[in-house]
Amino acid sequence: MDGTEKSLHEVAVAVAKLYLDSNEDVRMAIETGFLEHVLEQVRLRPLFAHWADDEQLKVAWEPALAWGKAHPNYMKGIREDLRTLTSKQRQNPPEN
């Protein structure tokens, strides 16, 4: 496991622990503000696949995975669009 892979694994473990140790509001924030968007990227899904086998984690995994499959690379696309827009604005600043 290289350094990046190890770091991603550590983050995935920490997020699962935080989810399990948190109240319903924090769990919902993790599900909708983080997990849904991570699962938009197919290559990141294996990091959280163990959620499907845990009764407590599965309640977030299933809807978040459905979101991810329905919106592939959604946030990544927004980020790329924002970078393109920012680059264009730098090249052609608005006149005052």
Stockholm file with secondary structure:
# STOCKHOLM 1.0

chainA/1-96         MDGTEKSLHEVAVAVAKLYLDSNEDVRMAIETGFLEHVLEQVRLRPLFAHWADDEQLKVAWEPALAWGKAHPNYMKGIREDLRTLTSKQRQNPPEN
#=GR chainA/1-96 SS CCHHHHHHHHHHHHHHHHHHHSCHHHHHHHIIIIIHHHTTSGGGHHHHGGGGGSHHHHHHHHHHHHHHHHSTTHHHHHHHHHHHHHHHHHHSCCCC
#=GC SS_cons        CCHHHHHHHHHHHHHHHHHHHSCHHHHHHHIIIIIHHHTTSGGGHHHHGGGGGSHHHHHHHHHHHHHHHHSTTHHHHHHHHHHHHHHHHHHSCCCC
//
